[in-house]
Amino acid sequence: MSVPKISSLLICCLAFACLSFVRSNAQTDTIAKNSVADGSNLNPASPEQFSYKPHLVAKLDKEINETSGLISINGQLWTINDGGNPARLFQIDTTTGKILRKITVANAVNTDWEGITQDDSSIYIGDFGNNYGNRKDLHILKITKSDLFNHDNDPVEAGFIYFSYPDQNDFNRTPNATNFDCEAFFCLNDSLHIFSKNWLDLKTRHYVIPSKPGSYEAIFVEEFEADGLITDASINEQGNIVLLGYKNTGGKFWHCFCWLLSDYGGSRFFDGNTIRLELGSASHLGQSEGIVFSNENTALLSSESIRIGCLHRQAKLFRINLSKYF
């Protein structure tokens, strides 16, 4: 799914002016409280909110302009494209953004790949994008890492984990008007934790399914006031979680953000500390689609290529330093 296009010349000019201002004032990995977090308008019951300018690492190769997720395996960064593209994984250079390797999944079709995650032995690709809310074939691909890293074994084959939502009863086709879209998940304790992308109420719901091939009804765990559309998720070894997303801030303007979750109990991730980082305009970052912890305190973020009026933003790779928050 792409951010809606802007055809008005006036909007284009305003976006260009805003972009120029952001560029002229950007600092590498800088952190500052925003106008909400200075306390003047902050609801005491609300989470802390900060502004953060991610550091640009590289522009991504044009073949992965629709990057929709990231994983880091022993320092190797991998991504996927979203729906309608070939069923293929890409290893990318973490300094130049160039493609180092391509792997095709022989027994799969990329209906709407929207997330990628891993455990010790396997990687998982979420074919669960559901912008219209009418899919009944939601599934996750499971590929063993030994197959992925065997250079003589290309293409690879996947196992399949099918699932449904326990609370979905309406399967009418309604573009961008469903609470059963999904682009974010991660693996923890032999389970896959799925976070919905709610177009209607801007919340996210947390579900759990087993990480073994089969067919399952997902288990609902909890709900969170995300105030935006969640597009990816990642968890580090310390149990800290980042949820990535973007939000329409009025008219045709979109803003990128992430939620930081920590100090929770069990698998109720939303019961602990929550911090929101406002990352900036999509006119500068692109459409925020992929995030992964590259180490304990650093995350890499990938953005999909977008067009905003006469402006074109190539897909990019950014770095975020989270050491001051966890």
ABEGO torsion letter per residue (X at the ends): XBBBBBABAAAAAAAAAAAAAAAAABBBGBBBBBAAAAGAABBAABBBBBBBBBBBABBBBAAAAABAEBBBBGGBBBBBBBBGBBBBBBBBBAAAGBBABBBBBAABBBABBABBBBBAABBBBBBABBAAGABAABBBBBBBAAAAABAABOBBBBBBBBBBBAABABABBBBGABAABBABBBBBGGBBBBBBBBAAAGBBBBBBBBABBEBBBBBBABBBBAGEBBABBBBBAAGBBBBBBBBBAEEABBBBBBBBBBGBBEABAAABBBBBBBAEBAAAAEBBABBBBABAABBBBBBBBBBBEABBBBBBBBBBBAAAAX
